[in-house]
């Protein structure tokens, strides 16, 4: 089992859309995939689950005068008994115990989700306080800092996952530090703009510093009865998400920023510049903005849209192209992951 965190310090680059479609495509290619929503905004969870399922998972009571249709009642069976990331760490947040392992939601055969929850944001302060105490080997702090890793490891083992995709929010706070430390590798979605480049310049040094502190100052203090990550967080490359073209901004304006990405990635994210001419660009995905509303209404990936979903004529050609693009992306991702085996304790 290998884990991949999809992360960029800059938001709005299509990270959650990428995670959602990668999960389905990797499953389609025969892999057992676990997705974990570690972003308190929970956009990945909302993409996978409808409102009734969200209400059930978040334990928000439905209106008693709104009877469920048969189809809705059947759908709720797949979230019955499932927990969220927030409910898993609730005992730690309340000072009542350790991480509570939860059951994931079965999205389809070979694909699972540990749902996110807005309540996870309350874990930020707990993680911030635990970080300095982890450096001196405080066991309660170490259990807090490793909570995400242990949840991911336990759930992934139970479903026999091959790949774990972690959706992480766009900031460098304590929640994301703990989430990224739990990841074997990091995949970075980018837009061809100044903000994404600034995000890379901030992200690279942060990853290296977290890795250094964890591996040099923390791992030596962790007892054998607390499973802990190696803190590798190996950057395996980036995916360029093409924006919707605007008439007031010519294509060459995007190309100007795009040309800078390889150098910034090598200098800011990697400890050493790439050698042998290796490219860290895994793929460039075109803009599929016209497919998104159809996919949202049909509650399925863009590359699964059919004529019955409104994908007619030239739109169906775009659907086929979308499938080809995500398949090529997934196959290249798998090739790179094969070279980065996890190194947990």
N, C-alpha and C positions, 0 to 999 in steps of 0.2 A: 504494500500500500504506500502510495506517495501522495503528498499534499501539495496543492498549488494555491497560493493566495493571489487573487487578482486585485491589484492595488495601484492607485496613483494618488499623489497628494492633492491633485487638482480634480475636482468633481465635474460631473456633466460630460464625461468623455464616453459614455456608453458602457461602463464597467458591468453593471448589472445585466444589461441586455446581452453582453458578451458571455457572462457566466451562465446565464439561462440557456442560451443556444449551444454553448460548448457542452453543457451537461447532457442535453438531449442528443447531440451528435455523438459524443463519446459513448453514450449508452447504445446508440444505434450501431456503432462500430463493434459492439460486443463486450464493452467494459462495464463493470459494476461501479457506479458512480454515486458518491455521497456528496451532497451540497450542504454547506453550513453557512447560515446567514449571520455573520458577526457584525453587521452594520445595524445600529439601533433604528435607522430609518426603515429597515425591513422591506425594501423594495423588491428584493429577490423573492421573499416569502409571498408578497402580494402578486408577483408574477405567476407563481406556481399554484396558489390557492385562491378560490373565490371568496366573496365576502362572508358567506355563511360558514365556510371552513375556517376562515380567520377568526370569526366570532367564537367558534368552538375551541380552537387552539389557544386563543387568548382568554378564554373563559369569560367572554362577554355575553350575557344572556340575550337571546333573541326575543323580539316582541312576541308575546303569547298569542296575539291576534293575527300573526303572520304565519299561517300554516305552511309547512314545507311540502313541496311537491315530491312525488316518489323519486324522481331523479336526484333532487337535492338531498333527500334522506339517504340515498345510496352513496352519494359522494361523501357524506359526513362520516361514513364508516371508515374511510381511509385515514381520518385524523383522530379517530376515537382512541383516547389514551395517550396521544402524542404530547410531548412537552416541547418547550422552547429553550433557547440558549439562556434566557433570563431565568426561567424556572429551574434550570440546571444549577445555576450559580446562586440562586436565592438563599440557600442555607449559609453560604459564605457572606453574602451581603448583610444578612440579619445577624451574623455572628453566632449561628446555631449549629454549625457543622461544616462538612466538606461538600464538594460538588455532588449533586444528585444526578446520576445518569438517567437520561430520558430516552423514550422510544422516538425514533424518527418517523416522519410521514412517508409512506410509500407512494411516490408519485406515479410510477409505473414499474413494471418488472425490471429490476436492475438499476433503478434510480430512486434515491431517497433524499429527503430534506430534513435538516434540523432547523425548524423555523426561527426567525428572528423575532424581536419584540422591542417595542419602544422603551419598555422598562429596563432594558439592558443598559441604557445610559446612566442609570443609578450606580452601576458597577465601576464607573470611571474613577470616582474618588477612592473607592476601596483599593483598586489596582494602583493608583498613584501613591497611596500611603504604604502599600506593600512593597513597592519597588526598592526603596533604600534599605528596608529591613531584610529583603532577600539577599542583599549584598553581605550581610553578616550572618546568614544562615538561619534566620528565624523560621521555624517550621510552619507556623501559621501563615506567614507571608509567602513562603515558597508554595504552599498549597493554593493560595490565592493566585499567584503569578502563573502557575502551571494548570489552572482550572480549565482553560480552553483546550490546551493540548490533551489533557486527560479525557475530556468529554469527546474530542475528535477521535482519539485513539480507541476509546471504548466503543463508541458507536460504529466506527469504521470496521473494527474487528467483528462486531456482532453481525453486521450485514455483509461481511466479507468483501469490502470495497477494494477495488483496484486503485481508484483515483478519488481523492477528496478535493473538491473545489471550495475555497473559502472566499466569500464575498465580504470585503472589508471596506469600511467607510473612508472618505477622502480627508484624513487629517493625520497628524502625528501624535495623537494623544495616547493615554495609557491603555485604553481598550485595544487600539490598533497595534501598539507595541506588543502586548500579550498575544494578540492574534497572529501577528507576523512571526514572532518567535516560535509559534507552534507550527509554522509552515516549513516544509522542506525546500520549496522553491517559490519564486515570486514572478508572476507574469504581469506586465504593465501595459494597460490600454492607454493610448495616447491620442490626442488630436493634434493636427498640424497647426499649432498656434503658440504664441509666446507663453501663455499660462501653463501649458503642458511642459514646456522646457523649464520654466521656473519650478514646477513641481518636481521634475527630475533632479534639479540641482539641490533641492531640499531633501528629497527622499534618499538619495544615495548616501550622503554622509550620515543620516539618521540610521539607516540600515546597518552600516558598518560599525557605528558606535554601539548600537544595541547588541550586535553580534559579538563585538569585542568584550563588552562588559559581561554579557551572559557567559561566554565561553571561558573568560579569564577569571571573573570574580564571583560568579554565581554557581556554576555547575559543580565546583569542588565542594560546595556546602550542602548539596542536595542529597538526602539519605536515600538508600536503595529502595525504601518502601514508598517513595513518591516518584512515579514515572515522570520523566522530564524530557523535553525536546533537546536536540543538539544545538538548536539556534542557528542552523545553517542559512536559511532564508536566501538560497542561491538565486540570483537573478538569471532567468533563462531566456529573456528577450522581451520584446514589446510588440504590440499589435497596434497599427495605425487605424484609427476609426475616421474615415473620411466624413467631413461635415457636409451639411446641405449647402450647396453653392448659392451664394448671394450675388445678385446683379451688381451691387456696389462694391464687390470685392473680387477681383479677378483671380483666376486659378494660380497665376504666378505668385500671388501673395501667400497662398498656402505652401507652394513649393519652396519658397524662401525659408520658411520655418522647418519644413520637412527635411531639407538638406542639412539642417543643423542637428537633427536628432541623433544620428549615429555618433557624432563626436561628443555631444553632451552625455549620452548614455554611457559611452566608454569612459569618459573622464569623471563623471559624477556618480554613476551607479556602480561601475565595476572598479575593483581595486587595481586592476591592471588593464591596459588597453587591449582590445581583442587582437589575437595574433593569427597569422595564416590567412588573413582576408575573410575570416568568418563573419557572417552577418548576424546581428542580433535582432533584426526585423523578422518576426515569424510570419507575419502576413499584413496586407493592407486590405481592409474591408470597405467596400463601397457603401454609400449611403442607401439604406433601404427604407427611408422614411415613409414612402407610400404603402409599404407592407405592414408597418407597425399597427395602425388602427385596425386592420383586418385581423392581424394575429391576436391583438388584445381582445377583440370581440369573440373570436373563435377559441380563445384560451389555448393556443397551441403555438409552437415555434413558427417563425415566418416561412421556413423552408418546408413546412408541412401543409401550407395553405392549399386548398383545392377550389375548384370552380364553385362548389356549393358555399364556400366561405366568401365568395365575391372576387376571387382571383381569376379574372377573365382576360382573354386576349393577351396583350403584351405584359400584363401583370403576371400571368402564369409563366412567361419566359423569365421574368425577374425572379420569381420563386425558384425556378430551376437553377438559375445562376447563384442565388443565395445558398442553395443546397450544396452546389459545387464548391463555393468559397468556404463555407464552414467545414465541409469535409476535408478540403485541402489544409485548412488551418488546424483541424484536429489531428490529422495524420502527422503534420510537422511538429505539433506539440508533443505527441506521443513519441516521436523520434528523439526529441530533445530530453524528454523525461527519462527515457531509457538510459541516458548517460548520467543521470543524477539519482542514484539510489539513496533512499533515506538513511540517515545515520543517527537514529534516536538511541537513547540509552536502554 
